[in-house]
Amino acid sequence: MPDTPITFGWFLPTSGDSTWLADPSGHIPQSRALFDEIVDVVDKAGFSYMLMPVNAACWEATVVGSYYAARTKNVAPLIALRSAYCNPVLSAKMFATLDQISGGRLCVNLIAGINDDDTKADGIPDTKEVRYEKMDEEVQIMKRLWTSHEPIGFEGKHYQVDASIEPKPLQQPHPPFFLGGASEQALEISAKHSSVHLFWGDRPSGIAKKIEDLKVRARKYGREEVLQFGMRLQIVCAETEDEAWADAAKLVAGADGMRLANMRGKTDAVAGIRKTSEANRQVWKLLEESGEDMMLAPHLWAGISKVRAGAGIAVVGNPDQVAATLDEFVDAGCSSFCLSGYPHAKAARIFSEKVLPKFKGRISRALPQAA
Ligand SMILES: Cc1cc2nc3c(=O)[nH]c(=O)nc-3n(C[C@H](O)[C@H](O)[C@H](O)COP(=O)(O)O)c2cc1C
């Protein structure tokens, strides 16, 4: 769908930033000053949303999102919500309040959690399967609370709710949901509830197949035209291709085997993530199959997956090459890009000055419509 307007988002690294992912000396700790610098660049640059992630090392996503909703004028927080962590009546009320206070600048990213061990350590004993069951019920409850003026009488397997809430959200019918996950349950819930399904990196041909599958699922719920698709990618962009590859090499220099940044620091984090996350298994499989150079396509590089879980696939190149590679994902059916790069303020500045202008006339700042 090359004519579909494209929406860009950026990532706020609330577990800290880095200039050298393979070595702790490259870590830039979390601080308000770090976040302020990144958010100020992003807010002025033409991005529509800013992803606030969740994990044990992250600052709390809804609190950070609320603070930056007040500090910014344009960009909307895309707040990760982990199922089973929060009573859905409270979630509905917090998000409706934030949507009102921010002038309708809020999106919610549905997340089941990347590692069962971490979730258990947080005091949530549910398996991933149960967390997804709860996610489905939580979203149903939030949607009904946001749109009903009567007590909703919800009778689910995990929740029984007979409330109504105020305020209602400003965005009508309610703020949009994004979802990141790749298991059967994730795909089904996304087809049923999301406005944007987010993928970690893959080749454009692989993404086209996944989109086809999701469209078939969405059709069952009458949502084939509603569900949009987005890529969560890293960007390593420099004036010349050689500089970009040198920057990419520096990021992972000295990495021996898997070392995970941004996790709780347990030695078995890799095993826990592999066990829990289909989305991550797919990314690490691409890395394993890519061979010595870790290339998936001419400007698509899996190298960052050696040193972090999740968004480890990067677009590497000069501004023309980066824009052309993103356009391959547009041709595959994507209309949203949730991006990041190291360090985040500098990478956002380069992307906004050098790459965004190449999409002139094709960018939408409007948030996706929920339905
Ligand atoms: C784009 C994207 C963003 C994600 N963000 C987070 C996050 O902030 N925190 C987290 O714990 N997991 C995150 N995840 C992982 C999800 O928790 C996902 O549900 C996990 O991979 C396990 O589910 P699955 O087997 O359905 O893939 C993200 C996944 C994707 C694809």
Ligand as a Chemical Component Dictionary entry (heavy atoms), coordinates in Angstrom:
data_LIG
# 
_chem_comp.id                   LIG 
_chem_comp.type                 NON-POLYMER 
_chem_comp.pdbx_formal_charge   0 
_chem_comp.three_letter_code    LIG 
# 
loop_
_chem_comp_atom.comp_id 
_chem_comp_atom.atom_id 
_chem_comp_atom.alt_atom_id 
_chem_comp_atom.type_symbol 
_chem_comp_atom.charge 
_chem_comp_atom.model_Cartn_x 
_chem_comp_atom.model_Cartn_y 
_chem_comp_atom.model_Cartn_z 
_chem_comp_atom.pdbx_ordinal 
LIG C1  C1  C 0 7.453 -4.297  18.989 1  
LIG C2  C2  C 0 7.546 -5.048  20.263 2  
LIG C3  C3  C 0 7.704 -4.354  21.460 3  
LIG C4  C4  C 0 7.813 -5.038  22.660 4  
LIG N1  N1  N 0 8.003 -4.351  23.827 5  
LIG C5  C5  C 0 8.162 -5.033  24.979 6  
LIG C6  C6  C 0 8.385 -4.357  26.222 7  
LIG O1  O1  O 0 8.441 -3.122  26.297 8  
LIG N2  N2  N 0 8.550 -5.117  27.331 9  
LIG C7  C7  C 0 8.480 -6.496  27.308 10 
LIG O2  O2  O 0 8.634 -7.134  28.353 11 
LIG N3  N3  N 0 8.244 -7.143  26.166 12 
LIG C8  C8  C 0 8.099 -6.460  25.012 13 
LIG N4  N4  N 0 7.867 -7.120  23.864 14 
LIG C9  C9  C 0 7.785 -8.599  23.877 15 
LIG C10 C10 C 0 6.375 -9.022  24.189 16 
LIG O3  O3  O 0 6.285 -9.050  25.590 17 
LIG C11 C11 C 0 5.975 -10.335 23.596 18 
LIG O4  O4  O 0 4.728 -10.564 24.050 19 
LIG C12 C12 C 0 6.937 -11.471 23.924 20 
LIG O5  O5  O 0 7.724 -11.646 22.776 21 
LIG C13 C13 C 0 6.292 -12.810 24.295 22 
LIG O6  O6  O 0 5.175 -13.110 23.540 23 
LIG P1  P1  P 0 5.127 -13.869 22.124 24 
LIG O7  O7  O 0 5.534 -15.305 22.392 25 
LIG O8  O8  O 0 3.704 -13.730 21.730 26 
LIG O9  O9  O 0 6.070 -13.220 21.161 27 
LIG C14 C14 C 0 7.741 -6.458  22.667 28 
LIG C15 C15 C 0 7.544 -7.139  21.462 29 
LIG C16 C16 C 0 7.469 -6.465  20.270 30 
LIG C17 C17 C 0 7.314 -7.258  18.995 31 
# 
loop_
_chem_comp_bond.comp_id 
_chem_comp_bond.atom_id_1 
_chem_comp_bond.atom_id_2 
_chem_comp_bond.value_order 
_chem_comp_bond.pdbx_ordinal 
LIG C1  C2  SING 1  
LIG C2  C3  SING 2  
LIG C2  C16 DOUB 3  
LIG C3  C4  DOUB 4  
LIG C4  N1  SING 5  
LIG C4  C14 SING 6  
LIG N1  C5  DOUB 7  
LIG C5  C6  SING 8  
LIG C5  C8  SING 9  
LIG C6  O1  DOUB 10 
LIG C6  N2  SING 11 
LIG N2  C7  SING 12 
LIG C7  O2  DOUB 13 
LIG C7  N3  SING 14 
LIG N3  C8  DOUB 15 
LIG C8  N4  SING 16 
LIG N4  C9  SING 17 
LIG N4  C14 SING 18 
LIG C9  C10 SING 19 
LIG C10 O3  SING 20 
LIG C10 C11 SING 21 
LIG C11 O4  SING 22 
LIG C11 C12 SING 23 
LIG C12 O5  SING 24 
LIG C12 C13 SING 25 
LIG C13 O6  SING 26 
LIG O6  P1  SING 27 
LIG P1  O7  DOUB 28 
LIG P1  O8  SING 29 
LIG P1  O9  SING 30 
LIG C14 C15 DOUB 31 
LIG C15 C16 SING 32 
LIG C16 C17 SING 33 
# 
